[in-house]
Amino acid sequence: MNPNDNHATEDQKDLAKMGYEQELFRGFSAFSNYALSLSIICILAGGITSFHVGYCAAGPAAIGIGWPVACLFSFAVAAAMAQIASAFPTAGGLYHWGSLLGGRGWGWVTAWFNLAGIVTILAAINVGTWNFIESSIYGSTDLGDFAQVIAVSVITFSQLAINLFGMRIVNPMTIFSGYWILIVTVALVVLMLIFGGPVHPERLFQFENFSGLPEGDKQVWPASESIAWLFFLAMLLPAYTIIGFDGSAHAAEETVNAASAVPKAIMQAVLISGIAGYILLAVAILVIDDPKHIAMQGDRAFITIVEQSLPKLLQAPAFIAIVLSQYLCGMSVITAASRMAFAFARDGGLPFSNFFKQVSPKTQVPTNAIFLVSITAILFTLYSHLYDTIAAAATILLYLSYMLPILAGFFVYGKSWKNMGPWHLGIWFKPMALLSTFASFGIVCIGIQPPNEKAGYAVLALTIFLIAFWFTVARHRFKGPPISLQQMQEK
């Protein structure tokens, strides 16, 4: 008998203990699951399209010092999340964990933050992809909001179409995406070192106040005299890039040996992305000739570095390779987001839940949920067409959804939650949970700073609405997961 058959049987038993049937096709290997989170994180998406967010705050040190510091916090969040994922490997992920560990209301709010965050990050990725295409072809010329809406719609609907084919197409493309990101990263690093330069190692630890640049209405951050404050603002670059690793959890019901594979995939994706992203962006910093000139390019900062470093003949292939990575990133986000929407609808959490929980009998994918997350992402770009604001909103929402179940786990660990999965931190869970909560709260504070006030307004409005709706309507209707934590622990 194939060992995977044994694992599949155990996976179905684990799912049944949580009150669910196997509806989705369990075709993801451990590597596929890892590749999914690696693709969603995608250092060639957030790391490049948000490069200016860090660099135009505190200069080169934002990458040289800020990136590894922020990645350590992200690693703590991933570690705490991985332990919970090992204990409860379901497509609901954070929503399901929040409900079990913190109660129905806690899980319901977590679900909406998580779903809104994943949808918003899809919007940010595809807006970022279009901005990158626009900047690499037309330079600083802005083709306008209408062109962006059309382009983002075309990109998103094509990614939607791929997801409708199911795992027989998505699985190999996800695996390819995982390899492709690392191959392109290595190629860019080697090419910039060969053709760029001379290298300036001291730059990695050099603080520069680039706030207020570029001058005019396109400045990345408002002018400030505090380099310490600007350094904290620069943390939004790694925070936005190393995000979305909950995607592995949302694919748990499609992954063989999920209780072991999912937590390892989360940890590996964050670790590899953090290291590879640091090498890529550090090399970009090292080959810069004029640091201030790069800051004056604003959101074209990274593109300008590539244009100055690589020969003209290699620039177009480099940009095409980056765009392909960004496109596959968006495709992977739809995969994860649709599973989360499906799982929440399965428990009656969405309006028209019976419609959105439907799974295609042919492809075994949640078709209606795929349409839901894709169309909603396009609509969000109408609220704000600015990439930085969308990215900030996505970061805030996702880290809030990460913080809630982890914080709940901190309080019930060793009490009502006693049975862990095969992957766990032991005595280190509580310290990691506290550090994760601190880091998530800090990222939320950074994400709402000007000029991203719209992100803060959107999140505040959503929070007020969710609290009011829960106490007036939802708590009377939403039953939560079919089996409680107490029932699971008794089993």
N, C-alpha and C positions, 0 to 999 in steps of 0.2 A: 504493500500500500504506500502511496505517495505521502511523505511526512506532512505535506501541506493539507492533505485530506484530514489528517488527525487534528491539525491546528484549526481547520475550518469548522470541524465538529465542536471543538472546545470553544471557538469564537461564538458559535450559535448558542451554546449552552450559557456562556457569559451574558450574551444579549438577552436570552430568555429570563435569566435571573433578575434582569433590570426591567422586565415586562415587555420586551419588544420581540418582534419576529424579524427574520432575515429577509428584507425586501430588496435591498440594493445588491448589486453583483460584487462579490468579494474577490476581486481580481488584482488588487494592489499588493505587490511584494513589499518587504521592509524598505528596499531601496526606492521603490516608486513613491512610498509615503514620504521618505526623506526628501526625494526630488521635488515633491509637491511643495513642501515648506520652503525649500531652497529657491524654487521658482517664484513663490509669492514674495519672499524677502527680496530676492533679485537685486543684488548690489549694483547691477547695471541699469536699474530703473531708479529707485530712490537715491542711491549713492551718487548718481550722475545728475539726475534732474533736480535734486535738492542740494547739490554741492555748494551753490551760492548761499544757501541758508546758513551754513556753518562758516564758510570762508569769508563772507561779507560781514560777519559779526566780529570775530576775534582773530581773523587772519589765519595763517598757516597752522598755528598752535591748536586751532579748532579741530583739525584733523590729527596732528601729531600727538596731542595730549588728550583732547576731548573725545575723540573717537574711541580709544581703548577704555577710557573711564566709563563712558556711557554703555559700551558693550558689556562691561562687567555687570552693570545693573540689569541689562537685558538678559544676561546669562542667568542671573538669580531668578528673574521672573520665569524664564524657561524651565529652570530646575524645579521650582515649586509647581508650575503647571504640569510638568512631566509626571510628577508623582501622582497628582490627581487623575491625570489621563490614564495612567496605568491601572488605577483602581476602578475607573468608570469609563471604559472605552466605547463611547457612543457618538453618533453623528452630531448630537446636540452640543457636545463639548462643554464649553463654559456655561451655557444655559442649564444643562442637565446637572453639572457639578454645583452650580449656585443653588439650584432647587433642592438638591439632596443635602447639602451642607449648611445652607442658610435659610431654607424654607421657600415656600411657593413665591412669595412676593419678591424675595431676594433674587430668585432665579428668573422671575418674569422681567424684572428691571435689567438684570444681566443680559438676558436674551435680546432685549431691544437695543441696548448699548452695543452689543456684539454685532447684531445684524446691521444696525445703522453704520457701525464702524467698517465692516467688511464691504458694504455697498459703497460707502464713501471712499474707501481706499481703491476700489475698482475705478471710481470716477477719477480719482487723483492720478492713478497709473495711466489711464487712457488719455487724460488731458495732458499729462507729462509727456507721453509718447508723441502726441500731436505737436506739442510745443517743441520737442526735440527735432522732429522732422522739419517743422517750419523754420526753426533757427538754423539747422544745418544746411538747408537749401536756400532760404531767403535772407539769412543773416538777421539783422535787427528789425526787418520789416514785419509788421503785424498784419496778418490777413483778416483780422476781425473776429468778432464773436460768432457771427453766423457760420463762417467757415469752420470754426472750432466745433460748433454743435454738430454740423454735418459730418465732419471727420471723426469725431468721437462716436457718433451714432454708427457709422460704417464699421469702425474698428470693433465696437462692442458687439454689434449684431453678428459679425463674422466669428468672433470668439464664442458667442452664444451658439451659433450653428455647429461649431466643432464639438461643443459639449453635448449637444443633442444626439450625437452618434454614439455616445456612451463610452465605456472603458476600452473597447477595442481600438478606438482612435485616441482617446484622452491619455490612456496609460503609456503607450509608446512616445507620444508627444511630450508628456511630463518627464519621462526618463531622458529624452533628447534634450529638453530644456535644462535639466540639471547638469548634464555634461556641457552643454553649449555655454552656459553662464561662466563656468570655470575656464573653458577653453578660450573664450573671448577675453576674459580677464587676464589670463596669462599672456595672450598675444598683445594686448594693449600695454601691459607692463613692459614686456620685452621691447616692443617697438618704440615706446617713449624713451626708454633708457638708451636705445641704439641711436635714434635720430634726434632726440631732444637734448637738452643740456646747455651748458655744463651743470652737473649735479651740485646742489647746495644742501648738504646734510643738516646744517644748522637751522635751516628753515623750519624743520618739524617742531621746534620748540620756540618759535618766534611769534610773539603776540603783536598784532597790529590792530589798531582801531579803524576798521573800514565801515563803521556805521555811517549812514547818510549817503552811501554810494550805491549805485550810480546817482549822480545828482539829478534833480528833477522829480518827476512823478513815478519813476520806476525804482526808487531806492528800495533795497531789500529790507533794511531795518532803519528806524528813525535814528537820528544822530544822538549819541550818548557819550558822556565823558568817562563812564565806568567800564573799564575793561573786564572787571570781574563779572559784572552783569551781562556784558556781551558774550562772555565765555559760556555762561549758563544758557543764553539764548541759542548759542551755536549747537547745544546738545540736541536741538530739534532735528539736525541732520542725521545723526546715528539713530535717534529715536524713531524717526519716520522710516528709515531704511531697514533696521533690524526689527521688523514687525510683521505680523501675519503668520507667525509660526504656529498659531492655533489651527491652521489649515490641516496639519497632520491629525489633530484630534477630530476634526469634522469628517475626515475620510476613514475614521476608525472602523466603521461598519463595512468598509470595502477593502480592508487591509487584513491579510492573513497574519495570525498570531498577534493581534492588535495590542493586547495588554503589555507585550514586551516591545513590539516594533514601534508603536507610536511614541512612547516617551524617549526612546533612543533617537528616533527621527527628529523630534523637537530639539533635543540637545545638540545633535550633530549639525543640523541646519543652522542654528544660531552660532555655534562655534566656527564652522567653516566660513559662513558669511561674514562674521566679524573679522576673522583673520584675512580672508581674501579681499574684503572691502578696504581694510586698513592698508594692505600692500598696494592696491590699485590707487587709492587716493593719496597715499604718502608719496608714491612715485610721481604722481601728477604735481604735487607740491614741489618735489625736488627739482623738476626740470623747468620750473617757471623762471623767466628772465626778469620780469618786472612785476612784483606782487601787486602793487597798486593798480597797474594797468588791467590786470585780471579782475580785480574787484570792481573796477569801473564798467566791466562788461555785464554785471548783474547776472541774470539767469542764463547768460551765454558763457559764463566763466569756464566751465569744463570744456565746452565745444571750442572755445578760443585756445585753451591749452593744447588740445588735440591738433587744431589747425596750425599752431606754432611749432609743434613737436614733430608731426608726421609729414612726410613728403606729400605733395598734392595727389599723387597717384594712389596713395594708401588711405587717404581721408575718407573717400566715399565708401570703400569696402568696410572700413572701421565703423562708420555711422550706420550702415545697413545691418551689420552684425549686432550692434547695440540695439537698434530698433526691433530686430527679431526677438531679442531677449526680452525686451519690454512688452512686446505683443504676447509672447508666451506667458509672461507674468500675469497679464490680465486674464488670459484664458484659464490659468490655474486658480485665480481668485474666484472666478465664476464657479468653478468646480467646488471649492470649499464653501462659498457663500450659499450656494443652492442647497447643499447638504444641511447647513445650519437652519435655513428657512424650512426645509422639509421636516427636520426633526422637531422644530418648534411648532409647526402646523400639526404634526402627528399627535402632539399633546394638547392641541386645541388653543395654541397661543396666538395665532394670527387671525385676522378677519378672513372669512372664507377659507378656514383651515381645511375643510374637506376637499376643496379644490386644489390647494397648494401642496397637500400631502400625497397627491397621486403620483404613483411611480409607473413609468411606461413598462408594460409587460414584455415588450420586445427588447428594449435597450437596458432596462432596469436602472434608469436614472429618473430623478424627480423633474420631469419636463416643465411643469407649470412653475415650479420654484426657480428654475433656470431663467425663464422669461421674467419672473418677478424681480429678481436681483439685478438683471441686466438693464431692464427698462428704468427701474428706480435710480440706478447709477447715472443714466443719461439725464434724467430729470433733475438730479441734484446739481448737475453742472449749470443748470439755468439759474439756480439760487446764487451761485458764485462761479464766475468763469475763471477766477484767479487760481492758478495752480497752488500757490503757497497756502492760501486759505483753505482749500479743499484738503490738502495734505495735513494741515494742522488739525482740522476737524476730525479726519480719519484717525490720526494719532491719539487725540484726546479720547475719542469714543472707544477705541480698541483697548487702550490702557486702563480705562475705567472698567471695561468688561473683564480685563485680566485681573484687576485688583479685587473685585467683589468676591468671586469664588475662592480665591487664595486667602483673603482675609477671613472668610467664613470657615475655611479649612483650618486656619490657625486656632480658632476658638474651639472647634469640636474635635481636633486631633487628639487621639488617645482617650476621648470621652465617648461620644456617640459614634465617632468614626474610628474604629479599631482595626478593621481588616484592610490591609493595604494590598496593592497589586504586586506583581513580581519585581517591578522597578520602584524603588523608594529611597529616600534620603536618610531614613532613620532619624537620629536626634537633630539632624541639620535642617529638617523641614521647617520648623518654627523660625529659626533665624533667617532662612531664605524667604519665608513668607513675610516677615516683618520688613526685610530689605526690599522685597518686591513691592510692598504697599507704599513704602517711602519713595521708591523710585517712580512708581506710577503716579503718585500725587504730585511729585516734582515736575514730571512731564506735562501733566495737565496744566499746571501753573504757567509753564513756559509756553505752551501751545496757544494760550489765549492772549498773549501780549501783542500790542500793535506792531505791524499793521494787520494782524489776523483777528481783529475784534469780532468779525462776522462768525468765525468759528466758535468763539466763546458764546456769542448770542444764541447761535443754533443749539449748542449743547445745553445751555442754561434753559432755553425754552423747552427742549425735549425733556430735560430732567423734571421741570415743574409739571409738564403735561403728564408724564408717566406717573408721578406720585399722585397727582389728582385723579387720574383715570383709574389707578389701582384701587384707591380707597373708595371710589364712588361706583365703579363698574366691575373691573376685572377680577377683584378678589372674590366676587360672588359667582363668577362664571368659570374662571380658570382653575382647573383641578391639579395641574402639574403632572409630573411623571407618574406612570401607573403604579410604581412600587417605591415606597419610601426608603430612606437610608436605614431605618430601624429594621424593616422587613428584609432588606438585603443583608444586613449584618447577621441577622438570625439564620439566614440561609447558609 
